[in-house]
């Protein structure tokens, strides 16, 4: 009886915190930009303490509360946050690795966001991606008109800008996937840090400096580049979309690999962390060079040479 009372009391507390975080995020935009990242936290804490069925019941009650807090339009967002909290809490509770937790969180967020996009298109006739690129094209038209008035604009400026917009339109799938997994990492990292500070045991990633992509990614990237060079690609075709999005994702992975190499070098040289932070900022600013470093490190293993030079 006492266990049931504790379970119900703790569930009520977590529901109240869930509703407060939703309300602050919805009605206080400035503070809400911060609180939105911690909405899954009450569900994570409850799942770490109690069983799955009780956690799912708390999520269901949270959806009902979200209906009262913000109306029907808030329910899908409450569902996503509740599901994220459940997945993170469940994987930690069952002793999964942090990489497993990250992948599960990313895939959950990816699937739910895709479902929301499809529902918005077919039910509400609202295509967020089309609206975004319409705004971009309108803004580009205004900038172009202003630059033409000022003079000194290249003859093919409009064509270059149009081709650039078309390129990013075709790269939407990869940009969407990368953005979702980056967002999932932020949600997971922030909430698990709070959970750790509350005295709970959470899994840890290996140090970022130890990140190592398999050599197969270099061969795959080479194949994609050769296909783009020797095979004629028409914008809008499935083959064009495949090459563009594969290139975007692989370059992002090699960028991370390059930053990891820089972190490894800084660690081996025993340099202060502030130097590592500054080097990371410059690495992002010089992303093409950092990407090349990542490709070389994946294929040639540059960090092995760093270790060898240190021992001599």
FIDRENFI-99540 format. One record per residue (C-alpha): residue in three letters; x, y, z. Coordinates in nm, 2 decimals, always signed. Layout:
! residues N
   roti       xx       yy       zz
    ALA        X        Y        Z
...
END
This chain:
! residues 312
   roti       xx       yy       zz
    UNK    +0.00    +0.00    +0.00
    UNK    +0.28    +0.24    +0.09
    UNK    +0.46    +0.16    -0.24
    UNK    +0.14    +0.24    -0.44
    UNK    +0.10    +0.57    -0.24
    UNK    +0.46    +0.67    -0.32
    UNK    +0.41    +0.57    -0.69
    UNK    +0.10    +0.78    -0.72
    UNK    +0.25    +1.08    -0.52
    UNK    +0.57    +1.08    -0.73
    UNK    +0.37    +1.05    -1.05
    UNK    +0.15    +1.35    -0.95
    UNK    +0.47    +1.55    -0.88
    UNK    +0.62    +1.46    -1.21
    UNK    +0.30    +1.54    -1.40
    UNK    +0.29    +1.88    -1.23
    UNK    +0.65    +1.94    -1.33
    UNK    +0.57    +1.82    -1.69
    UNK    +0.28    +2.06    -1.72
    UNK    +0.47    +2.35    -1.57
    UNK    +0.76    +2.30    -1.82
    UNK    +0.51    +2.28    -2.11
    UNK    +0.33    +2.60    -1.99
    UNK    +0.65    +2.80    -1.94
    UNK    +0.78    +2.69    -2.28
    UNK    +0.45    +2.79    -2.45
    UNK    +0.37    +3.12    -2.27
    UNK    +0.72    +3.25    -2.18
    UNK    +0.92    +3.25    -2.51
    UNK    +1.25    +3.37    -2.37
    UNK    +1.27    +3.13    -2.08
    UNK    +1.09    +2.87    -2.29
    UNK    +1.39    +2.85    -2.52
    UNK    +1.57    +2.69    -2.22
    UNK    +1.28    +2.49    -2.05
    UNK    +1.18    +2.32    -2.38
    UNK    +1.50    +2.10    -2.35
    UNK    +1.40    +1.98    -2.01
    UNK    +1.04    +1.88    -2.07
    UNK    +1.13    +1.51    -2.10
    UNK    +1.30    +1.52    -1.76
    UNK    +0.99    +1.43    -1.54
    UNK    +0.92    +1.13    -1.75
    UNK    +1.28    +1.02    -1.74
    UNK    +1.29    +1.05    -1.36
    UNK    +0.96    +0.86    -1.32
    UNK    +1.07    +0.57    -1.56
    UNK    +1.40    +0.54    -1.36
    UNK    +1.20    +0.49    -1.05
    UNK    +0.90    +0.28    -1.16
    UNK    +0.79    +0.02    -1.43
    UNK    +0.70    +0.08    -1.79
    UNK    +0.32    +0.05    -1.76
    UNK    +0.31    +0.31    -1.48
    UNK    +0.54    +0.54    -1.69
    UNK    +0.31    +0.51    -2.00
    UNK    +0.01    +0.59    -1.78
    UNK    +0.19    +0.91    -1.66
    UNK    +0.25    +1.00    -2.02
    UNK    -0.12    +0.95    -2.10
    UNK    -0.21    +1.18    -1.81
    UNK    +0.05    +1.43    -1.93
    UNK    -0.12    +1.44    -2.27
    UNK    -0.45    +1.52    -2.10
    UNK    -0.29    +1.80    -1.90
    UNK    -0.13    +1.94    -2.22
    UNK    -0.48    +1.96    -2.36
    UNK    -0.58    +2.18    -2.07
    UNK    -0.26    +2.39    -2.08
    UNK    -0.24    +2.47    -2.45
    UNK    -0.53    +2.31    -2.64
    UNK    -0.53    +2.04    -2.90
    UNK    -0.23    +2.18    -3.09
    UNK    +0.00    +2.12    -2.79
    UNK    -0.09    +1.75    -2.76
    UNK    +0.14    +1.63    -3.04
    UNK    +0.44    +1.81    -2.89
    UNK    +0.36    +1.68    -2.54
    UNK    +0.35    +1.33    -2.70
    UNK    +0.69    +1.37    -2.86
    UNK    +0.84    +1.50    -2.53
    UNK    +0.68    +1.23    -2.33
    UNK    +0.80    +0.96    -2.57
    UNK    +1.15    +1.10    -2.57
    UNK    +1.15    +1.09    -2.19
    UNK    +1.03    +0.74    -2.19
    UNK    +1.29    +0.62    -2.44
    UNK    +1.58    +0.79    -2.26
    UNK    +1.46    +0.67    -1.92
    UNK    +1.39    +0.31    -2.04
    UNK    +1.73    +0.26    -2.21
    UNK    +1.91    +0.40    -1.90
    UNK    +1.70    +0.18    -1.66
    UNK    +1.77    -0.13    -1.86
    UNK    +2.14    -0.07    -1.86
    UNK    +2.20    +0.02    -2.23
    UNK    +2.51    +0.20    -2.35
    UNK    +2.49    +0.57    -2.40
    UNK    +2.54    +0.52    -2.78
    UNK    +2.24    +0.29    -2.78
    UNK    +2.04    +0.56    -2.59
    UNK    +2.15    +0.82    -2.83
    UNK    +2.05    +0.62    -3.14
    UNK    +1.72    +0.52    -2.98
    UNK    +1.65    +0.89    -2.89
    UNK    +1.75    +1.01    -3.24
    UNK    +1.53    +0.75    -3.42
    UNK    +1.24    +0.82    -3.19
    UNK    +1.26    +1.19    -3.26
    UNK    +1.31    +1.13    -3.64
    UNK    +1.00    +0.90    -3.67
    UNK    +0.78    +1.13    -3.47
    UNK    +0.89    +1.44    -3.65
    UNK    +0.82    +1.27    -3.99
    UNK    +0.48    +1.16    -3.87
    UNK    +0.40    +1.52    -3.76
    UNK    +0.52    +1.65    -4.10
    UNK    +0.30    +1.40    -4.30
    UNK    +0.00    +1.48    -4.08
    UNK    +0.06    +1.86    -4.13
    UNK    +0.07    +1.82    -4.50
    UNK    -0.22    +1.58    -4.56
    UNK    -0.45    +1.69    -4.28
    UNK    -0.38    +2.06    -4.24
    UNK    -0.24    +2.13    -4.59
    UNK    +0.06    +2.29    -4.44
    UNK    +0.41    +2.21    -4.58
    UNK    +0.67    +2.37    -4.35
    UNK    +0.96    +2.30    -4.59
    UNK    +0.78    +2.46    -4.88
    UNK    +0.69    +2.76    -4.67
    UNK    +1.05    +2.79    -4.55
    UNK    +1.19    +2.79    -4.90
    UNK    +0.93    +3.04    -5.02
    UNK    +1.05    +3.28    -4.75
    UNK    +1.41    +3.22    -4.85
    UNK    +1.33    +3.29    -5.21
    UNK    +1.14    +3.61    -5.12
    UNK    +1.43    +3.72    -4.91
    UNK    +1.68    +3.64    -5.18
    UNK    +1.47    +3.84    -5.43
    UNK    +1.47    +4.14    -5.20
    UNK    +1.85    +4.11    -5.15
    UNK    +1.90    +4.07    -5.52
    UNK    +1.69    +4.38    -5.61
    UNK    +1.88    +4.58    -5.35
    UNK    +2.22    +4.47    -5.48
    UNK    +2.11    +4.55    -5.84
    UNK    +2.02    +4.90    -5.74
    UNK    +2.36    +4.94    -5.57
    UNK    +2.54    +4.80    -5.88
    UNK    +2.84    +4.58    -5.90
    UNK    +2.64    +4.25    -5.91
    UNK    +2.78    +3.97    -6.13
    UNK    +2.58    +3.89    -6.44
    UNK    +2.50    +3.54    -6.33
    UNK    +2.43    +3.63    -5.97
    UNK    +2.06    +3.54    -5.98
    UNK    +2.13    +3.20    -6.15
    UNK    +2.39    +3.12    -5.89
    UNK    +2.16    +3.20    -5.60
    UNK    +1.88    +3.00    -5.76
    UNK    +2.10    +2.70    -5.81
    UNK    +2.22    +2.73    -5.45
    UNK    +1.86    +2.73    -5.32
    UNK    +1.78    +2.43    -5.54
    UNK    +2.08    +2.24    -5.40
    UNK    +1.96    +2.29    -5.05
    UNK    +1.60    +2.20    -5.14
    UNK    +1.74    +1.86    -5.27
    UNK    +1.95    +1.82    -4.96
    UNK    +1.66    +1.86    -4.72
    UNK    +1.64    +1.49    -4.62
    UNK    +2.01    +1.48    -4.51
    UNK    +1.99    +1.82    -4.34
    UNK    +1.67    +1.71    -4.16
    UNK    +1.83    +1.38    -4.04
    UNK    +2.15    +1.56    -3.92
    UNK    +1.95    +1.83    -3.74
    UNK    +1.72    +1.57    -3.57
    UNK    +2.02    +1.37    -3.44
    UNK    +2.20    +1.68    -3.32
    UNK    +1.88    +1.79    -3.14
    UNK    +1.84    +1.44    -2.99
    UNK    +2.20    +1.46    -2.86
    UNK    +2.13    +1.79    -2.70
    UNK    +1.81    +1.66    -2.53
    UNK    +1.98    +1.34    -2.41
    UNK    +2.30    +1.52    -2.29
    UNK    +2.12    +1.79    -2.10
    UNK    +1.87    +1.57    -1.93
    UNK    +2.11    +1.29    -1.84
    UNK    +2.34    +1.55    -1.68
    UNK    +2.06    +1.67    -1.46
    UNK    +1.97    +1.31    -1.38
    UNK    +2.34    +1.25    -1.28
    UNK    +2.35    +1.55    -1.06
    UNK    +2.04    +1.42    -0.88
    UNK    +2.24    +1.11    -0.78
    UNK    +2.13    +0.87    -1.05
    UNK    +2.38    +0.65    -1.23
    UNK    +2.38    +0.72    -1.60
    UNK    +2.60    +0.57    -1.88
    UNK    +2.89    +0.77    -2.03
    UNK    +3.02    +0.80    -2.38
    UNK    +3.38    +0.72    -2.45
    UNK    +3.59    +1.04    -2.48
    UNK    +3.51    +1.23    -2.80
    UNK    +3.88    +1.22    -2.89
    UNK    +3.85    +0.84    -2.93
    UNK    +3.59    +0.87    -3.21
    UNK    +3.70    +0.67    -3.51
    UNK    +3.50    +0.61    -3.83
    UNK    +3.57    +0.28    -4.01
    UNK    +3.78    +0.30    -4.33
    UNK    +3.47    +0.18    -4.52
    UNK    +3.33    +0.53    -4.49
    UNK    +3.62    +0.67    -4.69
    UNK    +3.57    +0.41    -4.97
    UNK    +3.19    +0.49    -4.96
    UNK    +3.27    +0.87    -4.99
    UNK    +3.51    +0.80    -5.28
    UNK    +3.24    +0.60    -5.46
    UNK    +2.99    +0.88    -5.41
    UNK    +3.24    +1.14    -5.55
    UNK    +3.32    +0.92    -5.85
    UNK    +2.95    +0.88    -5.92
    UNK    +2.90    +1.25    -5.91
    UNK    +3.20    +1.31    -6.15
    UNK    +3.14    +1.04    -6.41
    UNK    +2.76    +0.99    -6.41
    UNK    +2.54    +1.26    -6.55
    UNK    +2.29    +1.38    -6.28
    UNK    +1.97    +1.57    -6.35
    UNK    +1.84    +1.78    -6.06
    UNK    +1.53    +1.63    -5.91
    UNK    +1.60    +1.27    -6.01
    UNK    +1.63    +1.00    -5.75
    UNK    +2.00    +0.94    -5.83
    UNK    +2.07    +1.31    -5.78
    UNK    +1.89    +1.32    -5.45
    UNK    +2.08    +1.01    -5.34
    UNK    +2.43    +1.15    -5.42
    UNK    +2.35    +1.50    -5.27
    UNK    +2.22    +1.36    -4.94
    UNK    +2.49    +1.09    -4.91
    UNK    +2.76    +1.35    -4.97
    UNK    +2.61    +1.58    -4.71
    UNK    +2.58    +1.32    -4.43
    UNK    +2.93    +1.18    -4.50
    UNK    +3.09    +1.53    -4.49
    UNK    +2.92    +1.59    -4.16
    UNK    +3.06    +1.27    -4.02
    UNK    +3.41    +1.35    -4.15
    UNK    +3.38    +1.70    -3.99
    UNK    +3.32    +1.53    -3.66
    UNK    +3.61    +1.30    -3.72
    UNK    +3.84    +1.60    -3.79
    UNK    +3.73    +1.77    -3.47
    UNK    +3.79    +1.45    -3.28
    UNK    +4.15    +1.43    -3.43
    UNK    +4.21    +1.79    -3.30
    UNK    +4.08    +1.69    -2.96
    UNK    +4.31    +1.39    -2.96
    UNK    +4.61    +1.60    -3.05
    UNK    +4.54    +1.86    -2.78
    UNK    +4.50    +1.58    -2.53
    UNK    +4.83    +1.42    -2.63
    UNK    +5.01    +1.75    -2.61
    UNK    +4.85    +1.81    -2.26
    UNK    +4.72    +2.15    -2.36
    UNK    +4.46    +2.33    -2.15
    UNK    +4.09    +2.27    -2.22
    UNK    +4.05    +2.64    -2.32
    UNK    +4.29    +2.58    -2.60
    UNK    +4.08    +2.28    -2.71
    UNK    +3.77    +2.49    -2.71
    UNK    +3.93    +2.77    -2.92
    UNK    +4.07    +2.51    -3.16
    UNK    +3.72    +2.36    -3.20
    UNK    +3.57    +2.70    -3.29
    UNK    +3.84    +2.75    -3.55
    UNK    +3.78    +2.40    -3.68
    UNK    +3.42    +2.47    -3.73
    UNK    +3.50    +2.80    -3.90
    UNK    +3.74    +2.62    -4.13
    UNK    +3.51    +2.32    -4.18
    UNK    +3.64    +2.22    -4.53
    UNK    +4.00    +2.18    -4.40
    UNK    +3.86    +2.00    -4.09
    UNK    +3.66    +1.77    -4.31
    UNK    +3.98    +1.68    -4.51
    UNK    +4.16    +1.61    -4.18
    UNK    +3.87    +1.38    -4.09
    UNK    +3.90    +1.19    -4.42
    UNK    +4.27    +1.15    -4.38
    UNK    +4.24    +1.03    -4.02
    UNK    +3.98    +0.77    -4.12
    UNK    +4.18    +0.64    -4.41
    UNK    +4.54    +0.69    -4.29
    UNK    +4.50    +0.70    -3.91
    UNK    +4.69    +1.03    -3.84
    UNK    +4.66    +0.99    -3.47
    UNK    +4.88    +0.69    -3.47
    UNK    +5.16    +0.91    -3.60
    UNK    +5.09    +1.16    -3.32
    UNK    +5.13    +0.89    -3.06
    UNK    +5.45    +0.77    -3.23
    UNK    +5.61    +1.11    -3.23
    UNK    +5.53    +1.15    -2.86
    UNK    +5.71    +0.83    -2.77
    UNK    +6.03    +0.92    -2.96
END
